[in-house]
Amino acid sequence: MDRLRSPGGCPWDATQTHESLLRYLVEECYELVQAIEDGDLHAVREELGDVLLQVLFHARIAAERPRELGGFAIDDVAGDLVAKLVRRHPHVFAPTEASTTGLDTAEDQQVRWDELKKAERGRSRALDGVALGQPAVALAGKLGSRAAKNGLDVPPPDGDSVGEQLFRIAYAAGAAGVEPEVALREVARAHAARIQQAEADRGIAEG
């Protein structure tokens, strides 16, 4: 990545910015999602590499900015991640009776993880850490989940537009602990298979 961005490297790579790479980051993540859903481990391996490339690319761009202006390198990214994993898993890396009490299940750990996040950031608000740029169905579900988790009774819009109706369904799903994006993708992929089969059947009939 250093060589690609340096003089004599690749002209295309050298001109990219965080902003210009956004669509590739999203595309590569979705290709990884599809590979996992398909159960194709060879594709999973390949797509993980493509996602890793995006991480390296963005870190290399950031390294070109002076540190006093927010610049950082891939080692900083890795170091921050290691520190976070250690900090969020005291029951593993610094076990004490207090840190391991009540952590018998993955659900218990999720509750403790959320508590540790709040402690790190001070008093957190309901939507802290919610990515507003995520797909709309996932976002609506996350809003429902966070509102329920924080005891906030904020009724969703009651209009009849397609968007408002979809939002209400996804919001209610999130509040109930269901991932609406995952649920909808499963239905959509199953229906895509039926469309493909119908097209194939029509071709056989016409042939």
PyMOL commands that place a pseudoatom at each C-alpha (Angstrom):
pseudoatom trace, name=CA, resn=MET, resi=1, chain=A, elem=C, hetatm=0, pos=[0.000, 0.000, 0.000]
pseudoatom trace, name=CA, resn=ASP, resi=2, chain=A, elem=C, hetatm=0, pos=[2.895, 2.310, 0.748]
pseudoatom trace, name=CA, resn=ARG, resi=3, chain=A, elem=C, hetatm=0, pos=[4.380, 1.573, -2.662]
pseudoatom trace, name=CA, resn=LEU, resi=4, chain=A, elem=C, hetatm=0, pos=[1.069, 2.079, -4.461]
pseudoatom trace, name=CA, resn=ARG, resi=5, chain=A, elem=C, hetatm=0, pos=[0.588, 5.507, -2.843]
pseudoatom trace, name=CA, resn=SER, resi=6, chain=A, elem=C, hetatm=0, pos=[4.212, 6.625, -3.259]
pseudoatom trace, name=CA, resn=PRO, resi=7, chain=A, elem=C, hetatm=0, pos=[5.819, 8.312, -6.300]
pseudoatom trace, name=CA, resn=GLY, resi=8, chain=A, elem=C, hetatm=0, pos=[6.228, 5.745, -9.064]
pseudoatom trace, name=CA, resn=GLY, resi=9, chain=A, elem=C, hetatm=0, pos=[3.293, 3.737, -7.739]
pseudoatom trace, name=CA, resn=CYS, resi=10, chain=A, elem=C, hetatm=0, pos=[-0.241, 3.516, -9.110]
pseudoatom trace, name=CA, resn=PRO, resi=11, chain=A, elem=C, hetatm=0, pos=[-1.743, 6.811, -10.367]
pseudoatom trace, name=CA, resn=TRP, resi=12, chain=A, elem=C, hetatm=0, pos=[-5.284, 5.693, -9.495]
pseudoatom trace, name=CA, resn=ASP, resi=13, chain=A, elem=C, hetatm=0, pos=[-4.389, 4.613, -5.956]
pseudoatom trace, name=CA, resn=ALA, resi=14, chain=A, elem=C, hetatm=0, pos=[-2.426, 7.805, -5.412]
pseudoatom trace, name=CA, resn=THR, resi=15, chain=A, elem=C, hetatm=0, pos=[-5.423, 10.034, -6.142]
pseudoatom trace, name=CA, resn=GLN, resi=16, chain=A, elem=C, hetatm=0, pos=[-7.933, 8.291, -3.860]
pseudoatom trace, name=CA, resn=THR, resi=17, chain=A, elem=C, hetatm=0, pos=[-9.327, 9.910, -0.718]
pseudoatom trace, name=CA, resn=HIS, resi=18, chain=A, elem=C, hetatm=0, pos=[-11.375, 8.660, 2.226]
pseudoatom trace, name=CA, resn=GLU, resi=19, chain=A, elem=C, hetatm=0, pos=[-14.454, 10.011, 0.468]
pseudoatom trace, name=CA, resn=SER, resi=20, chain=A, elem=C, hetatm=0, pos=[-13.742, 8.529, -2.969]
pseudoatom trace, name=CA, resn=LEU, resi=21, chain=A, elem=C, hetatm=0, pos=[-13.241, 5.081, -1.431]
pseudoatom trace, name=CA, resn=LEU, resi=22, chain=A, elem=C, hetatm=0, pos=[-16.534, 5.011, 0.473]
pseudoatom trace, name=CA, resn=ARG, resi=23, chain=A, elem=C, hetatm=0, pos=[-18.515, 3.183, -2.201]
pseudoatom trace, name=CA, resn=TYR, resi=24, chain=A, elem=C, hetatm=0, pos=[-15.832, 0.496, -2.478]
pseudoatom trace, name=CA, resn=LEU, resi=25, chain=A, elem=C, hetatm=0, pos=[-15.852, -0.014, 1.285]
pseudoatom trace, name=CA, resn=VAL, resi=26, chain=A, elem=C, hetatm=0, pos=[-19.614, -0.534, 1.239]
pseudoatom trace, name=CA, resn=GLU, resi=27, chain=A, elem=C, hetatm=0, pos=[-19.483, -2.813, -1.819]
pseudoatom trace, name=CA, resn=GLU, resi=28, chain=A, elem=C, hetatm=0, pos=[-16.729, -5.003, -0.373]
pseudoatom trace, name=CA, resn=CYS, resi=29, chain=A, elem=C, hetatm=0, pos=[-18.598, -5.406, 2.923]
pseudoatom trace, name=CA, resn=TYR, resi=30, chain=A, elem=C, hetatm=0, pos=[-21.740, -6.499, 1.095]
pseudoatom trace, name=CA, resn=GLU, resi=31, chain=A, elem=C, hetatm=0, pos=[-19.764, -8.947, -1.039]
pseudoatom trace, name=CA, resn=LEU, resi=32, chain=A, elem=C, hetatm=0, pos=[-18.397, -10.450, 2.182]
pseudoatom trace, name=CA, resn=VAL, resi=33, chain=A, elem=C, hetatm=0, pos=[-21.932, -10.670, 3.582]
pseudoatom trace, name=CA, resn=GLN, resi=34, chain=A, elem=C, hetatm=0, pos=[-23.069, -12.549, 0.472]
pseudoatom trace, name=CA, resn=ALA, resi=35, chain=A, elem=C, hetatm=0, pos=[-20.114, -14.937, 0.634]
pseudoatom trace, name=CA, resn=ILE, resi=36, chain=A, elem=C, hetatm=0, pos=[-20.946, -15.757, 4.264]
pseudoatom trace, name=CA, resn=GLU, resi=37, chain=A, elem=C, hetatm=0, pos=[-24.635, -16.211, 3.482]
pseudoatom trace, name=CA, resn=ASP, resi=38, chain=A, elem=C, hetatm=0, pos=[-23.710, -18.506, 0.593]
pseudoatom trace, name=CA, resn=GLY, resi=39, chain=A, elem=C, hetatm=0, pos=[-21.467, -20.570, 2.867]
pseudoatom trace, name=CA, resn=ASP, resi=40, chain=A, elem=C, hetatm=0, pos=[-18.640, -20.187, 0.330]
pseudoatom trace, name=CA, resn=LEU, resi=41, chain=A, elem=C, hetatm=0, pos=[-15.469, -20.257, 2.440]
pseudoatom trace, name=CA, resn=HIS, resi=42, chain=A, elem=C, hetatm=0, pos=[-13.215, -19.650, -0.561]
pseudoatom trace, name=CA, resn=ALA, resi=43, chain=A, elem=C, hetatm=0, pos=[-15.156, -16.483, -1.341]
pseudoatom trace, name=CA, resn=VAL, resi=44, chain=A, elem=C, hetatm=0, pos=[-15.176, -15.515, 2.350]
pseudoatom trace, name=CA, resn=ARG, resi=45, chain=A, elem=C, hetatm=0, pos=[-11.386, -15.694, 2.362]
pseudoatom trace, name=CA, resn=GLU, resi=46, chain=A, elem=C, hetatm=0, pos=[-11.149, -13.580, -0.774]
pseudoatom trace, name=CA, resn=GLU, resi=47, chain=A, elem=C, hetatm=0, pos=[-13.676, -10.986, 0.401]
pseudoatom trace, name=CA, resn=LEU, resi=48, chain=A, elem=C, hetatm=0, pos=[-12.013, -10.673, 3.797]
pseudoatom trace, name=CA, resn=GLY, resi=49, chain=A, elem=C, hetatm=0, pos=[-8.876, -9.703, 1.906]
pseudoatom trace, name=CA, resn=ASP, resi=50, chain=A, elem=C, hetatm=0, pos=[-10.798, -7.069, -0.017]
pseudoatom trace, name=CA, resn=VAL, resi=51, chain=A, elem=C, hetatm=0, pos=[-12.221, -5.629, 3.207]
pseudoatom trace, name=CA, resn=LEU, resi=52, chain=A, elem=C, hetatm=0, pos=[-8.738, -5.665, 4.744]
pseudoatom trace, name=CA, resn=LEU, resi=53, chain=A, elem=C, hetatm=0, pos=[-7.483, -3.759, 1.706]
pseudoatom trace, name=CA, resn=GLN, resi=54, chain=A, elem=C, hetatm=0, pos=[-9.962, -1.008, 2.480]
pseudoatom trace, name=CA, resn=VAL, resi=55, chain=A, elem=C, hetatm=0, pos=[-8.684, -0.798, 6.060]
pseudoatom trace, name=CA, resn=LEU, resi=56, chain=A, elem=C, hetatm=0, pos=[-5.086, -0.594, 4.866]
pseudoatom trace, name=CA, resn=PHE, resi=57, chain=A, elem=C, hetatm=0, pos=[-5.997, 1.951, 2.185]
pseudoatom trace, name=CA, resn=HIS, resi=58, chain=A, elem=C, hetatm=0, pos=[-7.739, 4.306, 4.595]
pseudoatom trace, name=CA, resn=ALA, resi=59, chain=A, elem=C, hetatm=0, pos=[-4.954, 3.972, 7.167]
pseudoatom trace, name=CA, resn=ARG, resi=60, chain=A, elem=C, hetatm=0, pos=[-2.328, 4.752, 4.524]
pseudoatom trace, name=CA, resn=ILE, resi=61, chain=A, elem=C, hetatm=0, pos=[-4.208, 7.886, 3.457]
pseudoatom trace, name=CA, resn=ALA, resi=62, chain=A, elem=C, hetatm=0, pos=[-4.483, 8.966, 7.094]
pseudoatom trace, name=CA, resn=ALA, resi=63, chain=A, elem=C, hetatm=0, pos=[-0.740, 8.419, 7.576]
pseudoatom trace, name=CA, resn=GLU, resi=64, chain=A, elem=C, hetatm=0, pos=[-0.056, 11.133, 5.015]
pseudoatom trace, name=CA, resn=ARG, resi=65, chain=A, elem=C, hetatm=0, pos=[-1.579, 13.752, 7.326]
pseudoatom trace, name=CA, resn=PRO, resi=66, chain=A, elem=C, hetatm=0, pos=[0.632, 15.177, 10.111]
pseudoatom trace, name=CA, resn=ARG, resi=67, chain=A, elem=C, hetatm=0, pos=[-0.119, 13.664, 13.492]
pseudoatom trace, name=CA, resn=GLU, resi=68, chain=A, elem=C, hetatm=0, pos=[-0.845, 17.055, 14.978]
pseudoatom trace, name=CA, resn=LEU, resi=69, chain=A, elem=C, hetatm=0, pos=[-3.665, 17.332, 12.426]
pseudoatom trace, name=CA, resn=GLY, resi=70, chain=A, elem=C, hetatm=0, pos=[-5.141, 13.937, 13.243]
pseudoatom trace, name=CA, resn=GLY, resi=71, chain=A, elem=C, hetatm=0, pos=[-2.939, 11.687, 11.121]
pseudoatom trace, name=CA, resn=PHE, resi=72, chain=A, elem=C, hetatm=0, pos=[-2.411, 8.074, 12.125]
pseudoatom trace, name=CA, resn=ALA, resi=73, chain=A, elem=C, hetatm=0, pos=[-0.980, 4.825, 10.749]
pseudoatom trace, name=CA, resn=ILE, resi=74, chain=A, elem=C, hetatm=0, pos=[-2.134, 1.208, 10.570]
pseudoatom trace, name=CA, resn=ASP, resi=75, chain=A, elem=C, hetatm=0, pos=[-0.154, 0.387, 13.728]
pseudoatom trace, name=CA, resn=ASP, resi=76, chain=A, elem=C, hetatm=0, pos=[-2.244, 2.971, 15.586]
pseudoatom trace, name=CA, resn=VAL, resi=77, chain=A, elem=C, hetatm=0, pos=[-5.435, 1.340, 14.316]
pseudoatom trace, name=CA, resn=ALA, resi=78, chain=A, elem=C, hetatm=0, pos=[-4.261, -2.104, 15.444]
pseudoatom trace, name=CA, resn=GLY, resi=79, chain=A, elem=C, hetatm=0, pos=[-3.020, -0.777, 18.779]
pseudoatom trace, name=CA, resn=ASP, resi=80, chain=A, elem=C, hetatm=0, pos=[-6.320, 0.956, 19.511]
pseudoatom trace, name=CA, resn=LEU, resi=81, chain=A, elem=C, hetatm=0, pos=[-8.204, -2.241, 18.689]
pseudoatom trace, name=CA, resn=VAL, resi=82, chain=A, elem=C, hetatm=0, pos=[-6.026, -4.372, 20.970]
pseudoatom trace, name=CA, resn=ALA, resi=83, chain=A, elem=C, hetatm=0, pos=[-6.456, -1.873, 23.802]
pseudoatom trace, name=CA, resn=LYS, resi=84, chain=A, elem=C, hetatm=0, pos=[-10.234, -1.872, 23.307]
pseudoatom trace, name=CA, resn=LEU, resi=85, chain=A, elem=C, hetatm=0, pos=[-10.461, -5.681, 23.295]
pseudoatom trace, name=CA, resn=VAL, resi=86, chain=A, elem=C, hetatm=0, pos=[-8.463, -5.880, 26.518]
pseudoatom trace, name=CA, resn=ARG, resi=87, chain=A, elem=C, hetatm=0, pos=[-10.467, -3.077, 28.125]
pseudoatom trace, name=CA, resn=ARG, resi=88, chain=A, elem=C, hetatm=0, pos=[-13.827, -4.587, 27.150]
pseudoatom trace, name=CA, resn=HIS, resi=89, chain=A, elem=C, hetatm=0, pos=[-12.862, -8.118, 28.293]
pseudoatom trace, name=CA, resn=PRO, resi=90, chain=A, elem=C, hetatm=0, pos=[-11.483, -7.698, 31.826]
pseudoatom trace, name=CA, resn=HIS, resi=91, chain=A, elem=C, hetatm=0, pos=[-12.885, -11.138, 32.706]
pseudoatom trace, name=CA, resn=VAL, resi=92, chain=A, elem=C, hetatm=0, pos=[-10.439, -12.627, 30.176]
pseudoatom trace, name=CA, resn=PHE, resi=93, chain=A, elem=C, hetatm=0, pos=[-7.337, -10.413, 30.311]
pseudoatom trace, name=CA, resn=ALA, resi=94, chain=A, elem=C, hetatm=0, pos=[-7.442, -9.286, 33.963]
pseudoatom trace, name=CA, resn=PRO, resi=95, chain=A, elem=C, hetatm=0, pos=[-9.810, -11.705, 35.676]
pseudoatom trace, name=CA, resn=THR, resi=96, chain=A, elem=C, hetatm=0, pos=[-10.971, -10.918, 39.176]
pseudoatom trace, name=CA, resn=GLU, resi=97, chain=A, elem=C, hetatm=0, pos=[-13.941, -12.165, 41.132]
pseudoatom trace, name=CA, resn=ALA, resi=98, chain=A, elem=C, hetatm=0, pos=[-15.778, -8.924, 40.355]
pseudoatom trace, name=CA, resn=SER, resi=99, chain=A, elem=C, hetatm=0, pos=[-15.010, -9.014, 36.624]
pseudoatom trace, name=CA, resn=THR, resi=100, chain=A, elem=C, hetatm=0, pos=[-16.124, -12.619, 36.147]
pseudoatom trace, name=CA, resn=THR, resi=101, chain=A, elem=C, hetatm=0, pos=[-19.244, -12.663, 38.304]
pseudoatom trace, name=CA, resn=GLY, resi=102, chain=A, elem=C, hetatm=0, pos=[-22.460, -13.085, 36.340]
pseudoatom trace, name=CA, resn=LEU, resi=103, chain=A, elem=C, hetatm=0, pos=[-20.833, -13.694, 32.950]
pseudoatom trace, name=CA, resn=ASP, resi=104, chain=A, elem=C, hetatm=0, pos=[-22.105, -17.181, 32.225]
pseudoatom trace, name=CA, resn=THR, resi=105, chain=A, elem=C, hetatm=0, pos=[-23.611, -16.560, 28.782]
pseudoatom trace, name=CA, resn=ALA, resi=106, chain=A, elem=C, hetatm=0, pos=[-23.034, -14.503, 25.635]
pseudoatom trace, name=CA, resn=GLU, resi=107, chain=A, elem=C, hetatm=0, pos=[-26.070, -12.434, 26.605]
pseudoatom trace, name=CA, resn=ASP, resi=108, chain=A, elem=C, hetatm=0, pos=[-24.479, -11.616, 29.977]
pseudoatom trace, name=CA, resn=GLN, resi=109, chain=A, elem=C, hetatm=0, pos=[-21.313, -10.538, 28.180]
pseudoatom trace, name=CA, resn=GLN, resi=110, chain=A, elem=C, hetatm=0, pos=[-23.289, -8.272, 25.822]
pseudoatom trace, name=CA, resn=VAL, resi=111, chain=A, elem=C, hetatm=0, pos=[-24.825, -6.493, 28.823]
pseudoatom trace, name=CA, resn=ARG, resi=112, chain=A, elem=C, hetatm=0, pos=[-21.383, -6.067, 30.423]
pseudoatom trace, name=CA, resn=TRP, resi=113, chain=A, elem=C, hetatm=0, pos=[-19.927, -4.857, 27.099]
pseudoatom trace, name=CA, resn=ASP, resi=114, chain=A, elem=C, hetatm=0, pos=[-22.587, -2.146, 26.926]
pseudoatom trace, name=CA, resn=GLU, resi=115, chain=A, elem=C, hetatm=0, pos=[-21.903, -1.158, 30.533]
pseudoatom trace, name=CA, resn=LEU, resi=116, chain=A, elem=C, hetatm=0, pos=[-18.171, -0.865, 29.864]
pseudoatom trace, name=CA, resn=LYS, resi=117, chain=A, elem=C, hetatm=0, pos=[-18.795, 1.257, 26.762]
pseudoatom trace, name=CA, resn=LYS, resi=118, chain=A, elem=C, hetatm=0, pos=[-20.925, 3.657, 28.796]
pseudoatom trace, name=CA, resn=ALA, resi=119, chain=A, elem=C, hetatm=0, pos=[-18.281, 3.841, 31.508]
pseudoatom trace, name=CA, resn=GLU, resi=120, chain=A, elem=C, hetatm=0, pos=[-15.576, 4.655, 28.928]
pseudoatom trace, name=CA, resn=ARG, resi=121, chain=A, elem=C, hetatm=0, pos=[-17.537, 7.468, 27.349]
pseudoatom trace, name=CA, resn=GLY, resi=122, chain=A, elem=C, hetatm=0, pos=[-19.171, 8.856, 30.472]
pseudoatom trace, name=CA, resn=ARG, resi=123, chain=A, elem=C, hetatm=0, pos=[-22.907, 9.330, 30.357]
pseudoatom trace, name=CA, resn=SER, resi=124, chain=A, elem=C, hetatm=0, pos=[-23.928, 8.052, 26.921]
pseudoatom trace, name=CA, resn=ARG, resi=125, chain=A, elem=C, hetatm=0, pos=[-26.978, 9.045, 24.944]
pseudoatom trace, name=CA, resn=ALA, resi=126, chain=A, elem=C, hetatm=0, pos=[-29.420, 6.630, 23.353]
pseudoatom trace, name=CA, resn=LEU, resi=127, chain=A, elem=C, hetatm=0, pos=[-28.077, 7.052, 19.822]
pseudoatom trace, name=CA, resn=ASP, resi=128, chain=A, elem=C, hetatm=0, pos=[-24.360, 7.211, 20.592]
pseudoatom trace, name=CA, resn=GLY, resi=129, chain=A, elem=C, hetatm=0, pos=[-22.516, 4.954, 18.162]
pseudoatom trace, name=CA, resn=VAL, resi=130, chain=A, elem=C, hetatm=0, pos=[-25.499, 4.477, 15.836]
pseudoatom trace, name=CA, resn=ALA, resi=131, chain=A, elem=C, hetatm=0, pos=[-24.296, 4.822, 12.232]
pseudoatom trace, name=CA, resn=LEU, resi=132, chain=A, elem=C, hetatm=0, pos=[-26.894, 6.944, 10.453]
pseudoatom trace, name=CA, resn=GLY, resi=133, chain=A, elem=C, hetatm=0, pos=[-25.364, 5.960, 7.101]
pseudoatom trace, name=CA, resn=GLN, resi=134, chain=A, elem=C, hetatm=0, pos=[-26.333, 2.284, 7.392]
pseudoatom trace, name=CA, resn=PRO, resi=135, chain=A, elem=C, hetatm=0, pos=[-29.110, 0.778, 5.253]
pseudoatom trace, name=CA, resn=ALA, resi=136, chain=A, elem=C, hetatm=0, pos=[-32.497, 2.231, 6.107]
pseudoatom trace, name=CA, resn=VAL, resi=137, chain=A, elem=C, hetatm=0, pos=[-34.098, -0.988, 7.360]
pseudoatom trace, name=CA, resn=ALA, resi=138, chain=A, elem=C, hetatm=0, pos=[-31.121, -1.689, 9.623]
pseudoatom trace, name=CA, resn=LEU, resi=139, chain=A, elem=C, hetatm=0, pos=[-31.159, 1.906, 10.850]
pseudoatom trace, name=CA, resn=ALA, resi=140, chain=A, elem=C, hetatm=0, pos=[-34.871, 1.798, 11.674]
pseudoatom trace, name=CA, resn=GLY, resi=141, chain=A, elem=C, hetatm=0, pos=[-34.352, -1.439, 13.579]
pseudoatom trace, name=CA, resn=LYS, resi=142, chain=A, elem=C, hetatm=0, pos=[-31.414, 0.003, 15.495]
pseudoatom trace, name=CA, resn=LEU, resi=143, chain=A, elem=C, hetatm=0, pos=[-33.448, 3.083, 16.443]
pseudoatom trace, name=CA, resn=GLY, resi=144, chain=A, elem=C, hetatm=0, pos=[-36.214, 0.838, 17.771]
pseudoatom trace, name=CA, resn=SER, resi=145, chain=A, elem=C, hetatm=0, pos=[-33.706, -1.248, 19.694]
pseudoatom trace, name=CA, resn=ARG, resi=146, chain=A, elem=C, hetatm=0, pos=[-31.983, 1.737, 21.279]
pseudoatom trace, name=CA, resn=ALA, resi=147, chain=A, elem=C, hetatm=0, pos=[-35.258, 3.437, 22.200]
pseudoatom trace, name=CA, resn=ALA, resi=148, chain=A, elem=C, hetatm=0, pos=[-36.490, 0.270, 23.911]
pseudoatom trace, name=CA, resn=LYS, resi=149, chain=A, elem=C, hetatm=0, pos=[-33.160, -0.342, 25.645]
pseudoatom trace, name=CA, resn=ASN, resi=150, chain=A, elem=C, hetatm=0, pos=[-33.147, 3.199, 27.043]
pseudoatom trace, name=CA, resn=GLY, resi=151, chain=A, elem=C, hetatm=0, pos=[-36.807, 3.170, 28.072]
pseudoatom trace, name=CA, resn=LEU, resi=152, chain=A, elem=C, hetatm=0, pos=[-37.781, 5.901, 25.617]
pseudoatom trace, name=CA, resn=ASP, resi=153, chain=A, elem=C, hetatm=0, pos=[-41.377, 5.753, 24.401]
pseudoatom trace, name=CA, resn=VAL, resi=154, chain=A, elem=C, hetatm=0, pos=[-41.142, 7.607, 21.093]
pseudoatom trace, name=CA, resn=PRO, resi=155, chain=A, elem=C, hetatm=0, pos=[-43.943, 6.435, 18.776]
pseudoatom trace, name=CA, resn=PRO, resi=156, chain=A, elem=C, hetatm=0, pos=[-42.847, 6.027, 15.149]
pseudoatom trace, name=CA, resn=PRO, resi=157, chain=A, elem=C, hetatm=0, pos=[-44.592, 8.136, 12.476]
pseudoatom trace, name=CA, resn=ASP, resi=158, chain=A, elem=C, hetatm=0, pos=[-48.151, 6.985, 11.784]
pseudoatom trace, name=CA, resn=GLY, resi=159, chain=A, elem=C, hetatm=0, pos=[-48.436, 8.143, 8.171]
pseudoatom trace, name=CA, resn=ASP, resi=160, chain=A, elem=C, hetatm=0, pos=[-49.452, 5.933, 5.259]
pseudoatom trace, name=CA, resn=SER, resi=161, chain=A, elem=C, hetatm=0, pos=[-46.499, 6.522, 2.939]
pseudoatom trace, name=CA, resn=VAL, resi=162, chain=A, elem=C, hetatm=0, pos=[-44.477, 3.485, 1.930]
pseudoatom trace, name=CA, resn=GLY, resi=163, chain=A, elem=C, hetatm=0, pos=[-41.494, 4.782, 3.884]
pseudoatom trace, name=CA, resn=GLU, resi=164, chain=A, elem=C, hetatm=0, pos=[-43.498, 5.324, 7.058]
pseudoatom trace, name=CA, resn=GLN, resi=165, chain=A, elem=C, hetatm=0, pos=[-45.092, 1.883, 6.873]
pseudoatom trace, name=CA, resn=LEU, resi=166, chain=A, elem=C, hetatm=0, pos=[-41.738, 0.186, 6.304]
pseudoatom trace, name=CA, resn=PHE, resi=167, chain=A, elem=C, hetatm=0, pos=[-40.195, 2.210, 9.107]
pseudoatom trace, name=CA, resn=ARG, resi=168, chain=A, elem=C, hetatm=0, pos=[-42.861, 1.145, 11.597]
pseudoatom trace, name=CA, resn=ILE, resi=169, chain=A, elem=C, hetatm=0, pos=[-42.331, -2.551, 10.838]
pseudoatom trace, name=CA, resn=ALA, resi=170, chain=A, elem=C, hetatm=0, pos=[-38.528, -2.324, 11.085]
pseudoatom trace, name=CA, resn=TYR, resi=171, chain=A, elem=C, hetatm=0, pos=[-38.691, -0.121, 14.189]
pseudoatom trace, name=CA, resn=ALA, resi=172, chain=A, elem=C, hetatm=0, pos=[-41.005, -2.559, 15.974]
pseudoatom trace, name=CA, resn=ALA, resi=173, chain=A, elem=C, hetatm=0, pos=[-38.764, -5.467, 14.998]
pseudoatom trace, name=CA, resn=GLY, resi=174, chain=A, elem=C, hetatm=0, pos=[-35.717, -3.750, 16.452]
pseudoatom trace, name=CA, resn=ALA, resi=175, chain=A, elem=C, hetatm=0, pos=[-37.585, -2.929, 19.646]
pseudoatom trace, name=CA, resn=ALA, resi=176, chain=A, elem=C, hetatm=0, pos=[-38.488, -6.621, 19.934]
pseudoatom trace, name=CA, resn=GLY, resi=177, chain=A, elem=C, hetatm=0, pos=[-34.853, -7.713, 19.532]
pseudoatom trace, name=CA, resn=VAL, resi=178, chain=A, elem=C, hetatm=0, pos=[-35.134, -8.831, 15.894]
pseudoatom trace, name=CA, resn=GLU, resi=179, chain=A, elem=C, hetatm=0, pos=[-32.649, -7.690, 13.222]
pseudoatom trace, name=CA, resn=PRO, resi=180, chain=A, elem=C, hetatm=0, pos=[-35.013, -6.524, 10.445]
pseudoatom trace, name=CA, resn=GLU, resi=181, chain=A, elem=C, hetatm=0, pos=[-32.220, -6.167, 7.882]
pseudoatom trace, name=CA, resn=VAL, resi=182, chain=A, elem=C, hetatm=0, pos=[-31.230, -9.806, 8.360]
pseudoatom trace, name=CA, resn=ALA, resi=183, chain=A, elem=C, hetatm=0, pos=[-34.830, -10.990, 8.336]
pseudoatom trace, name=CA, resn=LEU, resi=184, chain=A, elem=C, hetatm=0, pos=[-35.653, -9.058, 5.173]
pseudoatom trace, name=CA, resn=ARG, resi=185, chain=A, elem=C, hetatm=0, pos=[-32.489, -10.217, 3.403]
pseudoatom trace, name=CA, resn=GLU, resi=186, chain=A, elem=C, hetatm=0, pos=[-33.398, -13.857, 4.066]
pseudoatom trace, name=CA, resn=VAL, resi=187, chain=A, elem=C, hetatm=0, pos=[-36.842, -13.354, 2.532]
pseudoatom trace, name=CA, resn=ALA, resi=188, chain=A, elem=C, hetatm=0, pos=[-35.437, -11.322, -0.379]
pseudoatom trace, name=CA, resn=ARG, resi=189, chain=A, elem=C, hetatm=0, pos=[-32.780, -13.901, -1.240]
pseudoatom trace, name=CA, resn=ALA, resi=190, chain=A, elem=C, hetatm=0, pos=[-35.321, -16.718, -1.100]
pseudoatom trace, name=CA, resn=HIS, resi=191, chain=A, elem=C, hetatm=0, pos=[-37.590, -14.753, -3.431]
pseudoatom trace, name=CA, resn=ALA, resi=192, chain=A, elem=C, hetatm=0, pos=[-34.687, -14.018, -5.780]
pseudoatom trace, name=CA, resn=ALA, resi=193, chain=A, elem=C, hetatm=0, pos=[-34.170, -17.772, -6.067]
pseudoatom trace, name=CA, resn=ARG, resi=194, chain=A, elem=C, hetatm=0, pos=[-37.846, -18.213, -6.953]
pseudoatom trace, name=CA, resn=ILE, resi=195, chain=A, elem=C, hetatm=0, pos=[-37.595, -15.533, -9.646]
pseudoatom trace, name=CA, resn=GLN, resi=196, chain=A, elem=C, hetatm=0, pos=[-34.546, -17.271, -11.116]
pseudoatom trace, name=CA, resn=GLN, resi=197, chain=A, elem=C, hetatm=0, pos=[-36.368, -20.589, -11.071]
pseudoatom trace, name=CA, resn=ALA, resi=198, chain=A, elem=C, hetatm=0, pos=[-39.439, -19.081, -12.753]
pseudoatom trace, name=CA, resn=GLU, resi=199, chain=A, elem=C, hetatm=0, pos=[-37.215, -17.607, -15.458]
pseudoatom trace, name=CA, resn=ALA, resi=200, chain=A, elem=C, hetatm=0, pos=[-35.508, -20.971, -15.972]
pseudoatom trace, name=CA, resn=ASP, resi=201, chain=A, elem=C, hetatm=0, pos=[-38.873, -22.762, -16.131]
pseudoatom trace, name=CA, resn=ARG, resi=202, chain=A, elem=C, hetatm=0, pos=[-40.131, -20.275, -18.709]
pseudoatom trace, name=CA, resn=GLY, resi=203, chain=A, elem=C, hetatm=0, pos=[-37.035, -20.830, -20.811]
pseudoatom trace, name=CA, resn=ILE, resi=204, chain=A, elem=C, hetatm=0, pos=[-37.569, -24.573, -20.732]
pseudoatom trace, name=CA, resn=ALA, resi=205, chain=A, elem=C, hetatm=0, pos=[-41.226, -24.165, -21.664]
pseudoatom trace, name=CA, resn=GLU, resi=206, chain=A, elem=C, hetatm=0, pos=[-40.413, -21.820, -24.538]
pseudoatom trace, name=CA, resn=GLY, resi=207, chain=A, elem=C, hetatm=0, pos=[-37.629, -24.100, -25.729]
for i in range(1, 207): cmd.bond("trace and resi %d" % i, "trace and resi %d" % (i + 1))
show_as sticks, trace
zoom trace
